[in-house]
Amino acid sequence: IKEFYFQGKPIGPETAQGLIDSNSDRYFNYGSWEEAGLHSKFAPTYHYTLKFEGNYSITSFLFKLPNVVVSHGHDAQFL
């Protein structure tokens, strides 16, 4: 796991993205893929990852933050 996410380097500012990725995979992505697999046994299921930032975001609208990353719920404006 350390090699995959951190390329064998210690966890710190230089490897912050690896920490973010490992936590995302553990606490969100894995369960999301598992649920999609279960649901697909009963109905067509489409799992996707949104990376398009666009000019507006739910975080900038709700929290008056700059639009810096794609976040949970960001896709709602495109549906």
C-alpha positions in Angstrom: 0.0 0.0 0.0 2.8 2.4 0.9 4.6 1.7 -2.4 1.4 2.1 -4.4 0.2 5.4 -2.9 3.5 6.9 -1.7 6.1 5.4 -3.9 7.9 4.2 -0.8 8.3 7.7 0.5 7.3 8.8 4.0 3.9 10.4 4.5 4.2 14.2 4.4 3.6 17.3 2.4 5.3 15.8 -0.6 3.1 12.7 -0.6 -0.2 14.5 0.4 -2.0 13.5 -2.8 -1.1 9.8 -2.1 -2.8 10.2 1.3 -5.8 11.8 -0.2 -6.0 9.0 -2.9 -5.7 6.2 -0.3 -8.4 7.6 1.9 -10.6 8.2 -1.1 -10.2 4.7 -2.3 -10.8 3.2 1.2 -13.7 5.3 2.4 -15.5 6.2 -0.8 -14.4 4.5 -4.1 -14.3 0.9 -2.9 -17.9 1.0 -1.5 -19.1 2.9 -4.5 -17.8 0.2 -6.9 -19.1 -2.6 -4.7 -22.6 -1.0 -4.6 -22.6 -0.5 -8.4 -21.7 -4.1 -8.9 -24.5 -5.3 -6.7 -27.0 -2.9 -8.2 -26.0 -4.0 -11.8 -27.4 -7.4 -11.1 -30.9 -6.0 -11.1 -30.8 -2.9 -13.4 -28.5 -1.2 -15.9 -25.9 0.7 -13.8 -23.4 3.3 -14.9 -20.5 4.2 -12.6 -18.4 7.2 -13.6 -15.8 9.6 -12.3 -16.3 13.3 -13.0 -13.1 15.3 -13.4 -14.4 18.3 -15.3 -14.3 21.4 -13.2 -16.3 23.9 -15.2 -16.9 27.5 -14.2 -19.2 26.9 -11.3 -19.4 24.3 -8.5 -21.7 23.3 -5.7 -18.9 24.2 -3.2 -18.4 27.7 -4.6 -22.2 28.2 -4.5 -22.9 26.8 -1.0 -19.8 27.8 0.8 -18.6 30.8 -1.2 -15.3 29.0 -1.8 -13.2 29.3 -5.0 -13.9 26.6 -7.6 -10.6 24.7 -7.1 -11.6 21.0 -7.2 -14.4 18.7 -8.3 -16.2 17.4 -5.3 -19.1 15.2 -4.2 -22.3 16.6 -5.7 -20.5 18.6 -8.4 -22.1 16.5 -11.1 -25.7 17.5 -10.2 -25.4 20.7 -12.4 -24.8 18.5 -15.5 -27.7 16.1 -15.1 
